[in-house]
Amino acid sequence: MQTQKAQSRISIDRGLALITLITSLPILIFLIFSNTYLTARSRAQTISLVRDSLTLYQNMVDAKLKNHDIYLIDFMNSNADVMRMVANPNEDEALLARIRIQNRFIQSTVYYSDVCGFFVFDTLTQKEAFAFIDRFRTESIAMLRTLEKDILAASSKLSFVKWFPYQSQNGCYLIRLVRVGSTCTGTAIRCDELMPSNDGESSYALLDESGNVLSGVPLHLSSSIDAVRRNYAEGTLLDRDVGVIGVASGNGSYILAQAVQLRSLNARMDTLQLLTIIMTIYFLLAAALQQVFHRRSIIMPLNRAADAMRLVRDGNMHVKLPEPPDMLEETHLIYHTFNQMTAEIERLKIDIYEERLKRQRAALQFLQLQNKPHFFSNALQLIKAMAEKGDYARIGHIVDLIAKYMRYSLSGESNVVSLLDELRHAEDYVELVQYSKGTRRVQLDQQVDPHCLHLTIPPLMIQTFLENTMHYGVTEQAEIHFSLTCTLAASQSGNRFIIHMQDNGSGFSPHILALHAAGKPLIDERGEHIGITNITERLHLLFGQDAQICLSNQMGGAHIQIDMTAVEVDEYNARFNR
């Protein structure tokens, strides 16, 4: 944690560099932002104008295609000659109907000059009627023969909903089909006819929805067109020298893309970028020179003071900083004050340490004595009970046990005892309780690792939990079972001393468990203090927050787990000068 905090702090060397950087950073940010913003803004405006123009053109084309759609639908719904041509058994009448249809198509091509022509054919009777303008007639009829075969084969690439691209040997077309039953009518437009004229600064390409090129791909823009192929939805795709815009048709399955040259715009922006680079270099050089000056006059003396402070932090109070006469006045004041401070700390260190030990010892003794009046009352009640029963023969033995108990509990030589001494005392206590409760009313089961017998615990700890079990957990009529398990466990910080205690009572109440989880003093529903709070406080005073106590209910009774550092009594007393 200390290392992380140290790493998170900024040294004065870096701090001064940071200040220098902060003072010049706004100007650098302004230059970079201005350059970036103007470049992006200029490109965005150029692209926006191109997109608006391309969208306007595409809307005009879509309007024309919509008019063709209306014409085809109206033709199929209002022209009875279609049915006469495809369903009339009289060949002469069918021929006349075909001629009338062709004449109407010829008249329509005058009004719809952008189309190659119109056609009607039936997939069942194989009867057909075409009308094309002269310059497209030969190749368009060949294309329609192939198209007819695709319709008969129910090709998946044909659409009866909107205009779709169709590739033939003689070129690429946009086809619109209207189908009623087996009869199809439609029209065709060469893809080249949909392309705007190139103005030298822009180039156009027509793509289908799969990204295939239909018309007008310039070779020098192939990389940008590839980007449009991968992202054929409406949008803008930019590289440094070319802006590419694609606009999808609303009535057709194709995309009209335009590539715009941006070299002239980039040339003007490069000048601004060069200026930004020059200003950046200037500010960096100024910052470097300022950093050299600060390092010699301020940073190096402060680093020596910081190194000395780290030594003091590590416990070396004999560090002295030199005080040459030629150093800065402020630095001399810091050095002189530091030397006086270390000398004062050295004098106060022993007094403060001894005072802390006295306070800790007093607190431990106070907490330990809290347990003693409680048992005095129990012991007197036991002797009284034996006297009332007239059992004078065993009163002497009981008094002897009580005397042993008193010698152990009233001993103030140490705030800690070994587990072995605590177990012997617990056995004496259980024997006393058995005298008062009756034979085999209290059963103490022990499973103790021999390596744990000389480890440190607070005195009267096991007795406290035994008392709680008899007072709160087990009824007067039930036999008391109390099991104790002591083990050692290895950890990264050293061996851990783990104690498990389990009784056969009713367990801890939810009220007590809630108080323990919240870290509050344990007071039962009657307002009486429970000795577990005393044990918890003594553990924390002896071992710090490293000692942990956990309360739970297991196997129908109360369960206590204590986890603390494994320290032998002699080691503990030597460490704290006991």
FENBEL-V871778 format. One record per backbone hydrogen bond with DSSP energy under -1.0 kcal/mol. NH is the residue of the N-H (numbers start at 0). CO is the residue of the C=O. E is the energy in kcal/mol with one decimal. If there is no record, write none. Layout:
nh,co,e
NH,CO,E
NH,CO,E
//
This chain:
nh,co,e
4,0,-2.3
5,1,-2.4
6,2,-2.4
7,3,-1.7
14,10,-2.8
15,11,-2.7
16,12,-1.8
17,13,-2.6
18,14,-2.4
19,15,-2.5
20,16,-2.3
21,17,-2.7
22,18,-2.2
23,19,-1.4
24,20,-1.9
27,23,-2.0
28,24,-3.4
29,25,-2.4
30,26,-2.5
31,27,-2.8
32,28,-3.3
33,29,-2.8
34,30,-2.5
35,31,-3.0
36,32,-3.7
37,33,-2.8
38,34,-2.2
39,35,-2.9
40,36,-3.4
41,37,-2.7
42,38,-2.4
43,39,-2.9
44,40,-2.7
45,41,-2.3
46,42,-3.0
47,43,-2.9
48,44,-2.4
49,45,-2.1
50,46,-3.1
51,47,-2.7
52,48,-2.3
53,49,-2.9
54,50,-3.0
55,51,-2.4
56,52,-2.3
57,53,-2.6
58,54,-2.6
59,55,-1.9
60,56,-2.2
61,57,-2.8
62,58,-2.1
63,59,-1.9
64,60,-2.6
65,61,-2.3
66,62,-1.9
67,63,-2.0
68,64,-2.1
69,65,-2.3
70,66,-2.2
71,67,-2.5
72,68,-2.5
73,69,-2.5
74,70,-2.5
75,71,-2.3
76,72,-1.8
77,73,-1.9
78,74,-1.7
83,79,-1.8
84,80,-2.4
85,81,-1.8
86,82,-2.6
87,83,-1.2
93,89,-2.3
94,90,-2.5
95,91,-2.4
96,92,-2.4
97,93,-2.1
98,94,-2.4
99,95,-2.4
100,96,-2.2
101,97,-2.4
102,98,-2.6
103,99,-2.1
104,100,-2.4
105,101,-2.7
106,102,-2.2
107,103,-2.2
108,104,-2.0
111,107,-2.5
114,111,-1.3
115,187,-3.2
117,130,-2.2
118,185,-2.2
119,128,-2.4
120,183,-2.2
121,126,-2.5
122,181,-2.5
125,121,-1.3
128,119,-3.1
130,117,-2.2
132,115,-2.2
135,132,-1.5
139,135,-2.5
140,136,-2.4
141,137,-1.6
142,138,-2.0
143,139,-2.5
144,140,-1.9
145,141,-1.6
146,142,-2.5
147,143,-2.7
148,144,-1.6
149,145,-2.0
150,146,-2.3
151,147,-2.4
152,148,-1.8
153,150,-1.4
154,149,-2.4
157,154,-1.2
162,250,-2.2
163,174,-2.2
165,172,-3.0
167,170,-3.0
172,165,-2.8
173,188,-3.3
174,163,-2.9
175,186,-2.1
177,184,-3.0
179,182,-2.7
182,179,-2.0
183,120,-2.7
184,177,-2.4
185,118,-2.3
186,175,-1.5
187,116,-1.3
188,173,-2.1
190,171,-2.3
192,189,-1.2
193,190,-1.4
194,191,-1.1
202,258,-2.0
204,256,-2.5
205,214,-2.9
206,254,-2.7
207,211,-2.3
210,207,-1.9
213,205,-4.0
214,205,-1.4
220,217,-1.2
221,218,-1.5
224,220,-2.3
225,221,-2.0
226,222,-1.2
227,223,-1.6
228,224,-2.3
229,225,-1.9
230,226,-1.5
234,245,-1.5
236,243,-2.5
238,241,-2.2
242,259,-2.5
243,236,-2.1
244,257,-2.4
245,234,-2.0
246,255,-2.3
248,253,-2.2
252,162,-2.6
253,251,-1.4
254,206,-3.4
255,246,-2.5
256,204,-3.2
257,244,-2.5
258,202,-3.2
259,242,-3.0
260,200,-1.8
261,240,-3.0
265,261,-2.5
266,262,-2.1
267,263,-1.3
268,264,-1.7
269,265,-2.0
272,268,-2.0
273,269,-2.2
274,270,-1.9
275,271,-2.0
276,272,-2.1
277,273,-2.2
278,274,-2.2
279,275,-2.1
280,276,-2.3
281,277,-2.1
282,278,-2.2
283,279,-2.1
284,280,-2.3
285,281,-2.3
286,282,-2.2
287,283,-2.1
288,284,-2.2
289,285,-2.1
290,286,-2.1
291,287,-1.8
292,288,-1.8
293,289,-2.3
294,290,-2.2
295,291,-1.8
296,292,-1.9
297,293,-2.4
298,293,-2.3
299,294,-2.4
301,297,-1.9
302,298,-2.5
303,299,-1.9
304,300,-1.8
305,301,-2.5
306,302,-2.6
307,303,-1.9
308,304,-2.0
309,305,-2.0
310,306,-1.7
311,307,-2.0
312,308,-2.6
313,309,-1.6
314,311,-1.7
315,310,-2.5
316,314,-1.0
326,323,-1.1
331,327,-2.7
332,328,-2.1
333,329,-1.8
334,330,-2.5
335,331,-2.6
336,332,-2.4
337,333,-2.2
338,334,-2.2
339,335,-1.9
340,336,-2.3
341,337,-2.4
342,338,-1.6
343,339,-2.0
344,340,-2.7
345,341,-2.0
346,342,-1.3
347,343,-2.1
348,344,-2.0
351,347,-2.6
352,348,-2.2
353,349,-2.5
354,350,-2.2
355,351,-2.2
356,352,-2.0
357,353,-2.0
358,354,-2.1
359,355,-2.3
360,356,-2.4
361,357,-2.2
362,358,-2.3
363,359,-2.4
364,360,-2.3
365,361,-2.1
366,362,-2.3
367,363,-2.4
368,364,-2.2
370,367,-1.2
374,370,-1.3
375,371,-2.1
376,372,-1.7
377,373,-1.3
378,374,-3.1
379,375,-2.3
380,376,-2.2
381,377,-2.0
382,378,-2.3
383,379,-2.5
384,380,-2.4
385,381,-2.4
386,382,-2.4
387,383,-2.5
388,384,-1.5
389,386,-1.0
390,385,-2.1
391,389,-1.7
397,393,-2.5
398,394,-3.0
399,395,-2.2
400,396,-2.2
401,397,-2.8
402,398,-2.5
403,399,-2.2
404,400,-2.4
405,401,-2.8
406,402,-2.7
407,403,-2.0
408,404,-2.9
409,405,-2.6
416,456,-2.4
418,454,-1.4
419,452,-2.6
421,417,-2.1
422,418,-2.3
423,419,-2.1
424,420,-2.3
425,421,-2.2
426,422,-2.2
427,423,-2.1
428,424,-2.4
429,425,-2.7
430,426,-2.2
431,427,-2.1
432,428,-2.4
433,429,-2.5
434,430,-1.7
435,431,-1.4
436,432,-2.6
437,433,-2.5
440,437,-1.6
442,479,-2.7
444,481,-2.7
446,483,-2.6
448,485,-2.0
451,448,-2.6
452,449,-1.2
454,451,-1.7
455,566,-3.0
456,416,-2.3
460,457,-1.2
463,459,-1.6
464,460,-1.5
465,461,-2.0
466,462,-2.8
467,463,-2.1
468,464,-2.0
469,465,-2.1
470,466,-2.3
471,467,-2.8
473,468,-1.4
479,440,-3.3
481,442,-2.8
482,501,-2.9
483,444,-2.8
484,499,-2.6
485,446,-2.2
486,497,-2.5
488,495,-2.2
495,488,-3.4
496,563,-3.3
497,486,-2.4
498,561,-2.5
499,484,-3.0
500,559,-2.6
501,482,-2.0
502,557,-1.9
505,472,-1.8
512,508,-2.3
513,509,-2.2
514,510,-2.0
515,511,-2.5
516,512,-2.3
517,513,-1.7
518,515,-1.2
519,514,-2.6
523,527,-2.5
526,523,-2.1
529,521,-2.2
532,529,-1.6
534,530,-1.9
535,531,-2.6
536,532,-2.2
537,533,-2.2
538,534,-2.5
539,535,-2.0
540,536,-2.0
541,537,-2.2
542,538,-2.9
543,539,-1.7
546,543,-1.4
547,562,-2.9
549,560,-2.8
551,558,-2.1
553,556,-2.1
556,553,-2.1
558,551,-3.0
559,500,-2.8
560,549,-2.3
561,498,-2.6
562,547,-2.9
563,496,-2.1
565,494,-2.0
568,453,-1.7
571,567,-2.5
572,568,-2.7
573,569,-2.2
574,570,-2.2
575,571,-2.0
577,572,-3.1
//
